[in-house]
Amino acid sequence: MQTHLLTRTILTFLLLFTSPTFFIFSIASPPSKNNRSNNAQDLVRSSCVHTRYPSICLRTLSNYAGPANSPLDVARAALRVSLAHARRASRYLKSLQSPVAGPGPGPSGPKSMMQRAALSDCIEQMADSVEELKRSLEELQHLKTATFQWQMSNAQTWVSAALTDGDTCLDGFGDGSNGGRRGGGGKMRRSVKRRVTDVARVTSNALYMINQAGETRPGKA
């Protein structure tokens, strides 16, 4: 009796593991969390390698926690990074309007009318950049198949405008000599340039990602 029961049990397991249904479910099982993470990192690395600033791209996107299953996902992530950097730079520029930027070794506020005018213009330009990056991100988050190319073109235009705003901001401070449009700026100018250049680099990477995503067909976006 026990031998008969054991035989039936073995036959049941053999039928289960060799049945087409079991095979299908084994193949169709979703990838593990580690596999999805590895695939996302591979996509980020392959996307970053051709950007203008690949090391910055990898550093800013390597810890991105959102989905990264397509070039469009990476473009959205890059744009979020750019927007975050622009907002930080905007807050910093506004803090420089005070006579002293704050405690510690930070740069002092503008000391001349030319510096104050250049800083005021730069604050306005950076505020425009933040708004343009926000509009671009909103566009990428609400894409429709029928208007895909038109919306991607809008996003590209706004991100390009944000880059131009950064250049205009720095132009206002000149080149650090007396030959600039509004004159030097010394320590403050160097500090502003460092922040604005940081925004420009991540924004340039984001624009590349958007251009790449725009080349995909709407059905695969």
Secondary structure, 3 states (H helix, E strand, C coil): CHHHHHHHHHHHHHHHHHCHHHHHHHHHCCCCHHHHHHHHHHHHHHHHCCCCCHHHHHHHHCCCCCCCCCHHHHHHHHHHHHHHHHHHHHHHHHHCCCCECCCCCCCECCCCHHHHHHHHHHHHHHHHHHHHHHHHHHHHHCCCHHHHHHHHHHHHHHHHHHHHHHHHHHHCCCCCCCCCCCCCCHHHHHHHHHHHHHHHHHHHHHHHHHHHHHCCCHHHC
